[in-house]
Structure formats: C-alpha cells, structure tokens
Amino acid sequence: MINVAINGYGRIGRNVLRALYESAQNNEIKIVAINDLAPANVNAHLTQFDSVHGQFSQKVTLAENTMLIGNDEITLTQERDPANLPWKALNVDIVLECTGLFTSRDAA
C-alpha cells in the first residue's frame, strides 16, 4: 500500500482524490492526509458535491480533523508552511503538490 498526502485541496487536489477512489488502483494507493487552508467542513462538502462531476460516489463525513470516506480516515491539516507538516508521523510515502505554489525543489 502506498500512503499519499495531498497538499492543496482546490480543484486539482479534489480531482486527484476522486480519480483515485474511482479507479481500480484504490486498493494499492491510500490517501492518508490532506493539507488545505480552507475549513474542514468546506472541503468535505466540496468533496461530496462537485459542480462538474456531480455527487461523489461515497458518503463523506467529518470527525474533528478527519474526513471519513467509507472506511477510510483521512487526516486534515491547515498548515501554510510545508516544512511543518506531519508527513513522517502519518507514514506518508508520496506528497502530491496541488497548491501550484511550490513549483521547484527549493520552494518545496
């Protein structure tokens, strides 16, 4: 299992999550964390309801700083500085940079 974090949960970040859940690769790749500055309830709502793609295929709920999709628990953070993110503690293997801000190795 590959543990993935999404940094930036705008249109691209949400579409990445949706694509992973709708693909056969969902058994091999697990989203364990999402970092975004928007409130958790807004991100959960935008995951469940998309103006282009329609309603998400699974129920999305919140429990404190965790978004629940089916049996999956996704930790939500709101950290502006990527150096402060708890990727190691969350056993993240790969971070998908979806903010558009960190486009070089030095910036990341």
BELJO-V335537 format. One record per pair of residues at least 24 apart in sequence whose ideal C-beta (glycine too) atoms are under 10 Angstrom apart, sorted by the first residue. I is the first residue (numbers start at 1). J is the second residue. Records with the same first field share a line. If there is no record, write none. Layout:
I: J ; J
//
This chain:
1: 27 ; 28 ; 29 ; 30 ; 32 ; 91 ; 93
2: 28 ; 29 ; 30 ; 31 ; 32 ; 92 ; 93 ; 94
3: 29 ; 30 ; 31 ; 32 ; 33 ; 87 ; 90 ; 91 ; 92 ; 93 ; 94
4: 29 ; 30 ; 31 ; 32 ; 33 ; 34 ; 74 ; 92 ; 93 ; 94 ; 95 ; 96
5: 31 ; 32 ; 33 ; 34 ; 35 ; 74 ; 75 ; 77 ; 85 ; 86 ; 87 ; 90 ; 91 ; 92 ; 93 ; 94 ; 95 ; 96 ; 97
6: 31 ; 32 ; 33 ; 34 ; 35 ; 36 ; 74 ; 94 ; 95 ; 96 ; 97 ; 98 ; 99
7: 33 ; 34 ; 35 ; 36 ; 77 ; 79 ; 82 ; 85 ; 87 ; 92 ; 95 ; 96 ; 97 ; 98 ; 99 ; 101 ; 102 ; 108
8: 34 ; 35 ; 36 ; 37 ; 82 ; 96 ; 97 ; 98 ; 99 ; 100 ; 101 ; 102
9: 34 ; 35 ; 36 ; 37 ; 38 ; 42 ; 43 ; 46 ; 47 ; 67 ; 76 ; 98 ; 99
10: 36 ; 38 ; 43 ; 46 ; 98 ; 99 ; 100
11: 46 ; 50 ; 52 ; 98
12: 96 ; 97 ; 98 ; 99 ; 100
13: 43 ; 46 ; 47 ; 96 ; 97 ; 98 ; 99
14: 43 ; 46 ; 47 ; 50 ; 53 ; 56 ; 98
15: 50 ; 52 ; 53 ; 98
16: 96 ; 98
17: 43 ; 47 ; 56 ; 60 ; 67 ; 69 ; 74 ; 96 ; 98
18: 47 ; 50 ; 53 ; 56 ; 57
19: 53
20: 96
21: 47 ; 56 ; 57 ; 58 ; 69 ; 70 ; 72
22: 53 ; 56 ; 57 ; 58
26: 70 ; 72
29: 93 ; 94
30: 72 ; 73 ; 74 ; 91 ; 93
31: 67 ; 69 ; 72 ; 73 ; 74 ; 75 ; 92 ; 96
32: 72 ; 73 ; 74 ; 75 ; 87 ; 90 ; 91 ; 92 ; 93
33: 66 ; 67 ; 73 ; 74 ; 75 ; 76 ; 77 ; 85 ; 86 ; 87 ; 89 ; 90 ; 91 ; 92 ; 95
34: 67 ; 74 ; 75 ; 76 ; 77 ; 78 ; 96 ; 98
35: 75 ; 76 ; 77 ; 78 ; 79 ; 80 ; 82 ; 84 ; 85 ; 86 ; 87 ; 95 ; 98 ; 99
36: 76 ; 77 ; 78 ; 79 ; 98 ; 99
37: 77 ; 78 ; 79 ; 80 ; 99
38: 76 ; 78
39: 76 ; 78
40: 64 ; 65 ; 66 ; 67 ; 76 ; 77 ; 78
41: 67
43: 67 ; 74 ; 76 ; 78
44: 68 ; 69 ; 74 ; 76
47: 74
82: 107 ; 108
83: 108
//
